[in-house]
Structures are given as structure tokens and as C-alpha cells.
Amino acid sequence: MRFLSVVAVAATLALGATACGTDTGTTPAGGGDPARTLPSGTWVLTAGEDPDGPLALVPTHPVTLEVGPRDGSGPQVGGRVCNSYFAEPRAAGDGPLLEGPGSTEMACLEDGVMELESRYLGALARVDTVATSGDDDRLELTGDGVRLVYAVDPPDPEPTLTGQAWSVDSIASGDEPDDTVSSVPGVGAQLRFLDDRRVRVRSGCAVWHGRWNDAGTLHFPPVDLCRAHPGPDIEVAALLVEVKTWQIADGRLTLAARDGRSLGLTPVPPGG
């Protein structure tokens, strides 16, 4: 599946066997030069600056850097701001450490996110030196007028189905690679899976219930949404009636219909 305006190949972003940030192993990116060697792991940007000054981080869109092995040909580098991005390490020599980077082209509407992404990717393209702390929990990348500081990103525990709310953030038109995935703007419909095997759905001004079981199936009855909340809520409600299965993978919940369409959901932060 692809985002509406993705122009990059999503397969490039698959960071196979990426280790957690606590793994102190490294994957050479500069001919074995420690000052040009990216440590394997997942990192989160804590501070940054480019020639225009400090980067304004957006708490709802953490900037990640992921470095993983790639069968002896150097590390595979990627991450996410609004879009997923990828970069190709230079094997050796001087100059920028990474070729690119390139990214998908989905727009995020929250203030500051797209500017942060543009400036961050520009800064990443200028990086030529790598430094890590003695205990390998801090990474600093520097280059001509740029400085990017990261902290280890410990792996999040896989969310459980019950005990929290889930928010719809995307609608997929099918399960084929060339099918589209559209984002749901604003606060999407929220679902809560209850221990009595009911699913409570809140969408706009409507609240209704479905049923779920441990075998991965679920059922929702039709609902008549109030007309005060047209748009994506209507589409979500219509698709929920067709949904037959649920699955949690990589921290996301997918509700799938028999015809291949699906809803993507993320856990709602506490207090959200």
C-alpha cells in the first residue's frame, strides 16, 4: 500500500534486523573510521541546529534515526519525522557521510512539522562526523554548520488490545502494494476494547458498540451518525460495519474487511 503522493520506494525503508539502541554494535559507514561509523540502533533526536539556528522539535512527531545491518554492504539508514526517510551511506572518503536522503511525500498539517522535516533532512545531508558517548546512549552527528544530538530510543512494549483507547488515523483502500492509504485528519474515531468482549466506538457525536473475541474476529452493527460530523467519520463508520478481523503488529492495530479495505489505528496516549 502507498500514501497518496508517495514517490519513494517503501521497500528501501525496511530496516531489517535493526537492533535496539542498547545494542553497542556498529556498522561501518566510512571504511572503518570511528569518526564516520554509525552505531546500529534506534535513536531519537533531542536537539539540533543548522546554519539557520536551532531546530524547533515537535513533541507529537519525534525525529528518529534507525541504523541496521545490510548483509555486509554497510548500514541501512532511515527514520521518520512526518514522512519516512532513507539515506545511503558513503563507503569511505571525506565529505558528507550519507547520500541523499530521500523520503516519502505525505503532508502533515500540524504547525512546524514540515519545516522541521525539511531542515532536519537538510542538516542530515551535511553530516560528516560521528561521535558517541562512552556508554553508547548518546549520538552526535556534526558537519558544516550542523549538529544533531540523539538519545537511545528503548523499544516500546507492544500495546495490548484492551486497557487503552485506539484512534483511527488511516484508511486503506485494499491490501495490494499499489492501493492507497489516506490519512484521517484531526482526531479520528476512537475505539476501546472492553474485557466483556464489547468494543465501544466514539465517532463525532455518536457512540455504539461491537463485539470482539480472542480469535481475532469482530463485528459491528450499522450506525446512524449525526449530520453534525460529516466527512471521514461517515467513511470510518461505514467501513466498521464491514470489518471482520483485528490484528496488532508493530504497535499498530489493523481492522480489516473481507474485501481488503482496512482501518489503521494507533494507541491514544494517556489523557488523550
C-alpha positions in Angstrom: 0.0 0.0 0.0 1.2 3.5 -0.6 0.4 7.0 0.6 -1.5 9.2 -1.8 1.7 11.0 -3.0 4.5 8.7 -2.2 7.2 8.8 -4.8 9.9 6.9 -3.0 10.1 3.1 -2.9 8.9 2.0 0.5 11.0 -1.2 0.4 14.1 0.9 0.9 12.8 1.8 4.3 12.7 -1.8 5.6 15.4 -1.7 8.2 15.8 -5.5 8.5 17.0 -6.8 11.8 17.5 -3.3 13.2 18.8 -3.6 16.8 17.6 -1.6 19.7 19.6 1.5 20.7 21.0 -0.5 23.6 23.0 -2.7 21.2 26.5 -1.3 21.1 27.5 -2.9 17.8 28.5 -0.7 14.9 28.2 -1.0 11.2 31.0 0.7 9.2 29.9 3.6 7.1 33.2 5.2 6.5 35.8 2.5 5.7 36.1 1.6 9.4 36.9 5.2 10.5 35.4 5.5 14.0 34.6 9.2 13.3 32.5 8.1 10.3 30.9 4.9 11.8 27.2 4.9 12.6 26.3 2.8 15.6 23.5 0.3 15.0 20.3 1.0 16.8 17.3 3.3 17.0 17.8 6.9 18.1 15.6 9.9 18.9 16.7 13.5 18.1 16.9 15.5 21.3 18.5 18.7 19.9 19.7 20.0 16.5 20.8 23.1 14.7 21.6 24.1 11.1 23.1 27.3 9.6 19.7 29.0 10.3 19.8 28.2 14.0 18.2 25.6 16.4 15.7 23.1 15.1 12.2 23.5 16.7 11.3 20.0 17.7 7.6 19.0 17.7 6.7 16.6 20.6 3.9 14.8 18.6 6.4 14.0 15.8 9.6 12.7 17.3 12.5 12.6 14.8 14.0 9.1 14.7 17.2 7.7 13.1 17.5 4.0 12.6 20.7 2.2 11.6 20.6 -1.5 10.8 22.9 -4.1 9.1 22.5 -4.9 5.4 24.4 -8.1 4.5 28.0 -6.8 4.7 27.5 -3.8 2.3 27.3 -1.1 5.0 24.4 0.0 7.2 20.9 0.7 6.1 19.8 4.1 7.4 16.3 5.5 7.7 13.9 7.1 10.1 10.8 9.2 10.4 9.7 12.8 11.0 6.4 13.3 9.2 7.5 11.1 6.3 9.7 8.1 6.4 13.2 8.8 5.0 16.2 6.8 3.9 19.8 7.5 3.1 22.7 5.6 1.5 26.0 5.7 3.5 29.2 6.6 1.6 31.6 3.7 1.8 34.7 5.8 2.5 36.4 9.2 2.0 35.7 12.7 3.1 32.6 14.9 2.6 29.0 14.1 3.7 28.5 10.8 5.4 25.2 10.0 3.7 24.0 10.1 0.1 20.5 11.7 -0.1 18.5 11.5 2.0 15.2 10.8 0.2 11.7 10.4 1.7 8.1 9.8 1.0 5.9 12.8 0.4 3.0 12.8 2.7 2.0 16.2 4.2 1.5 16.6 7.9 -0.8 19.5 8.9 0.5 20.3 12.4 2.3 23.5 12.7 6.1 23.3 12.4 6.3 19.6 11.3 7.1 20.1 7.6 9.6 22.9 8.3 11.3 20.6 10.9 11.4 17.8 8.4 12.9 19.9 5.7 15.6 21.4 7.9 16.4 18.1 9.6 16.9 16.3 6.3 19.0 19.2 5.0 21.2 19.0 8.1 21.5 15.2 7.9 22.8 15.6 4.3 25.6 17.8 5.6 26.8 15.4 8.4 30.4 14.2 8.1 31.4 13.2 11.6 30.0 10.8 14.2 30.6 10.8 17.9 29.1 8.6 20.7 29.3 8.8 24.5 31.3 6.3 26.5 28.2 4.3 27.5 26.7 4.4 23.9 23.5 6.1 25.0 24.2 9.4 23.2 24.9 10.0 19.5 26.1 13.3 18.0 26.4 13.9 14.3 28.1 17.1 13.1 29.0 18.7 9.8 29.3 22.0 8.0 27.2 24.3 10.2 25.0 21.4 11.6 24.8 19.5 14.8 22.3 16.7 15.6 22.1 15.1 19.0 20.3 11.8 19.7 19.5 9.6 22.6 18.9 5.9 22.7 15.3 5.0 21.9 14.4 2.0 24.0 11.9 -0.4 22.4 8.3 0.3 23.4 6.3 -2.7 24.8 3.8 -4.0 22.3 0.4 -2.4 23.2 -2.3 -4.7 24.3 -5.8 -4.7 22.8 -7.6 -3.9 26.0 -6.8 -1.3 28.7 -6.5 1.7 26.3 -8.2 3.6 23.5 -7.2 3.3 19.9 -7.6 6.2 17.4 -8.3 5.7 13.7 -5.6 7.5 11.7 -5.7 5.9 8.2 -8.0 4.2 5.8 -6.6 1.7 3.2 -8.5 1.0 0.0 -7.1 -2.5 -0.3 -4.2 -4.8 0.6 -2.3 -4.6 -2.7 1.0 -2.7 -3.0 -0.5 -0.1 -5.3 -3.6 0.5 -3.2 -3.8 3.9 -1.5 -3.7 4.8 2.2 -5.3 8.1 3.1 -4.8 9.8 6.5 -7.7 10.7 8.7 -7.3 14.4 9.6 -7.8 15.7 13.2 -9.0 13.4 15.9 -10.3 10.2 14.3 -12.9 7.8 15.7 -11.7 6.2 18.9 -12.3 2.5 19.8 -11.9 0.9 23.2 -11.9 -2.9 23.5 -13.5 -3.9 26.8 -12.9 -7.1 28.9 -16.5 -8.2 28.4 -15.7 -8.6 24.7 -17.6 -5.4 23.6 -15.9 -2.7 21.5 -17.0 0.8 22.3 -16.8 3.2 19.4 -16.9 7.0 19.7 -17.1 8.9 16.4 -18.2 12.5 16.3 -21.3 12.7 18.5 -22.2 9.0 18.1 -21.3 6.1 20.4 -22.1 2.5 19.7 -20.8 -1.0 20.4 -19.5 -4.0 18.6 -18.2 -7.4 19.7 -14.7 -8.9 19.6 -13.0 -12.2 20.5 -9.6 -13.7 21.1 -9.6 -15.5 17.8 -9.1 -12.1 16.0 -12.6 -11.6 14.7 -15.1 -8.8 15.5 -18.5 -7.5 14.4 -20.1 -4.0 14.3 -23.8 -3.2 13.6 -24.7 -0.3 11.4 -24.9 3.1 13.0 -26.6 6.4 12.0 -24.1 9.1 12.6 -25.4 12.6 13.4 -25.1 15.0 10.5 -23.1 17.5 12.6 -19.9 15.5 11.8 -19.8 14.6 8.1 -16.6 13.6 6.2 -14.1 11.0 7.5 -16.4 9.9 10.4 -19.0 8.7 7.9 -16.5 6.7 5.9 -15.0 5.2 9.1 -18.4 4.2 10.4 -19.4 2.6 7.0 -16.2 0.6 6.9 -16.5 -0.6 10.5 -19.7 -2.4 9.6 -17.7 -4.4 7.0 -14.7 -5.1 9.3 -14.2 -8.8 10.3 -10.8 -9.2 11.8 -8.3 -7.4 14.0 -4.5 -7.7 14.3 -1.8 -5.9 16.4 1.7 -5.5 14.8 4.5 -3.0 15.3 2.5 -1.0 17.8 -0.5 -0.5 15.4 -4.0 -2.1 15.3 -5.4 -3.0 11.9 -9.1 -3.7 11.4 -9.7 -5.5 8.1 -12.7 -6.1 5.9 -13.1 -9.1 3.7 -12.7 -7.0 0.5 -9.2 -5.9 1.6 -10.0 -2.5 2.9 -8.8 -1.7 6.4 -8.6 0.9 9.1 -5.2 1.7 10.8 -5.2 2.7 14.5 -2.7 3.9 17.0 -2.9 3.8 20.8 -4.3 7.0 22.3 -1.7 8.5 24.8 -2.8 8.5 28.5 -5.0 11.6 29.0 -5.6 11.9 25.2 
